[in-house]
Amino acid sequence: MLDRMFNYENPVWQFMGRIADLMILNAMALIFSVPIITIGASWTALYYCTVKIVRKEDTYVWKEFWNSFKSNFKQATIIWLILIPFLAILFIDVLMWYNDPTLLPKVLKVTTVIVICIVLAITIYVFPILSHFENTTRNTLKNAFLVSMINIPYTFYFIILLLLPIVIVWIDLRFMMLDMLMGISLPALLASFGWSRIFKKLEPPKEEDEDVEGSQDSDSIVKEAKEELIASGADVSDISE
């Protein structure tokens, strides 16, 4: 019984291990986001790790996070610096709108909402896509927009997960500690179930299995031919394997 209890394959230990991974990821995401300009690289590394966890790939979260952060730092930072002015302007617009609902005419309100949704969708999609695919900065932003429009249900799902920790703390500040422990990594993990499915649609088809099957088929054909030659009494000593 003790062997089963302290076996690391035990579901309880695996669950506790995942909780520990999420806490480590949350801490790293917060620490590496402290310089505001590194938020893009931090989120890219976060989603790189959570997608690997969802796919049940061997993951040493601190090592995987750091490797992804370093390798994507330059491009993620450029993308984040491009997005910051748009996000800042939209934040100011929303704040002014909240303080005075009559400030904007109806047409401008609709336009503002549409722009907010587009910028928010790109911001949500661009860093997970960057964590999984190599592309130019321009194409990464373009793909983020296109993929977000194609997967509207997932887009709303991701927005809800992103806003949930903020709403929880706004309702009750006592949940701040929960946010500090897993308020970033847990929503990222839940979102990664969706990201994994989206990525599978975008990944190129694997041809390795077909190549292996083809080589196995060719080997079997050669063996069958040799067996027929041996059966007929022919000399096959000079035929290579």
N, C-alpha and C positions, 0 to 999 in steps of 0.2 A: 504493500500500500504506500509506504514511504517513497519507494522508487517511482511510482506513478505520480505522487504528489510533487516530487522535486525534478521530474522529467521536464526538460525545456520544450518538449513536443506537446506537453499538456496544454489544452485550450486556454486554461486559466492563465498560465505563464505567458502564452502567446498574446493574450488580450492585454495583460499587464505590460508586456514588452511594447505593444503598439501604443498604449497610453504614454509610456515613457518616451517613445519616438516622437509623438505629437507634442509633448511638452518641450523636448529638445528643439524640434523644428520651430515651435512658437517662439521660444527664447531667441533662437538664431535669427528668425525673421524680424523680430523687434530690434535686436541689437544692430543688425546690418542695415536696418532702415533708419537708424538715428540720424546719420547725415542724409538729409532729405533727397539728395540727388541719387542715392543708392537704392531707393525704394524699388525701382524697376528691376535691377539685378537681384535684389532680395526676393521679390515675388516670383521671378523666373526660376530661381533656385528652389523656392518652396514648392512650386507646382511640379518641377522636375522630380522631386522626392516623393510627393504624395501620389503621383501617377504610378511610380514604380511600386509603391506600397499597395495600391489598388490592384495592380497586375501581379502581385505576390512575387515580385522579383527580389533577390537578395539585396538588402539596402542597409548600409551603414550611414544613417541619416546625416550625421555631422560631416562625414567625408564626402558624400554625394552632394550635399548642399554647398560645401566649399568649392568643390570642383566645378559645379555648374555656375556658381557665382563668379568665379574667376574667368571661365571660358566665355560667358555671355555678358561680362561686365560692360564692355565698351558699347556693344550694340543696344543692350537693355537701357543703359544710361542715356544714349542718344534718343531713343524712343521716348523715354520718360521725360526728358527735357523738351521734346516736341509737344508732349501732351500737357505738361504743366500749365502753360499759358491758357490753353482752352479750358482746362478744368478750373483754373482760378477765375477766369471771366464768367464762366457758367455759375460758379459758386456765388460770386458777387451778385449776379442777376437773380438767382434764387433767393438770396438773403434780402435783397431789395424788394423782390416780389412778395416775400413772406411778411415783411414789415408794412408794405402798402400794396394790397391786392389790386387796387385801382390804378397803380402806377403804369402798367403796360396795357395797351389795347388788346382786344381779344385775338386779333390776327397775329400779333407779335407774341402773345402768350403761347399760341399753338406752335408757332415757329420755334420758340425757345424750348418747348417741351420736346419737339422732334430732334433738335440739335443736341439737347441733353442726353436723350436716349442713344443717339448715334455715338457721341463721344464716350459715354459710359460703356456702351457695348464694345467699342474698340479697346478701351482701357482694360476691360475684363478679359477679353480674348487674346490680346496681343502678347502678353507675357507667357501664358501657358503654351501658345503656339511657338513662340521663340524658344521655349525650353525643350521642344520636341523636334523642331524642324530647322534646318539651316537655310537661310534665304537672305536677300538684301533687306535693308531697313524699309525701303519703300514697299517692296512686295509683302513683307511681314505685316505692315500696317494695312495694306490693301486686302490681304487674305483674312486678317482679323475682322475687317468690316464685312466681307463677303460671307465668311463662315458664320458670323453672328446673325446675319440676315437669313441665311439658309436654315439655321437652327433656332428659330424664334422661341419655342418652348424651353429649350435649354438656356437661352439668354435670360428669360425671366427667372428661371430656377437659379442661375448664377447670381443675378442681382439680389434676389431674396436672401441667399446665403451670405452675400457680401454685407448686406444691410442689417442682418439679424443681430450680430454682436453689438452693433451701434444702438439698435432699438432696445435691446435688453438692458444695456447700461443706462440708456435714457429713461427707461421705466423705473429702474432701481439701481442706484450706484453700488449696492452691495454685490452686484454681479461683476464688478470691475475685476475682482480677483480671478474669477473664472475666465474672463477675457485675457488676463495676463498669462494664464496657464495654457489655454487652448483656444482663445477667441479668434486667432488667425488660422492656425493649423487645422483645427477641426472642420471649419467651413471649407477650407481648401481640400481636405480629404474627401468630404462629401461631394464637393464639386468634381473631384477627379474621377468619380464613377462616370459622370457625364463626359468628361474630357477623354477618358479612355475609349469610350464608344465613338466619339467624334474623330479621334485620331485614327482609329481603325479604318474609318471610311476614307481618310486622307492618305494613309500609308500606301506605298506601292505594293503590289502583290508580291509575295515571296515566291521565288523560283528555285530556291535551293532544294526543296523537297522534290520538285519535278526532276531536277538534274540528278539527284540521288537515285530516284526511281528509274530514270533512263539508264544510268550506269549499271544499276542492278539488272535491268532487263537485258542489256547488251552482254553482261557477263554470263547470264543464264543461257542466252542464245549460243554463245561460244562453247559453254560446257555441254550443252545438248548436242552440238555439232560434233564435238570430240567423241562423245559417247557413241554416236552413230558410226563414226569412223572406226572406233575400236571394235564395235560389234561386227563391222564388215571385214575385220582383219587387217586394216590399213595401219601403217607405221605413223604414229603421231608424236614421236619423240622430238621432232624439230619444230613443233607448233608451240609458240610461246603462250603463257597464261594470259 
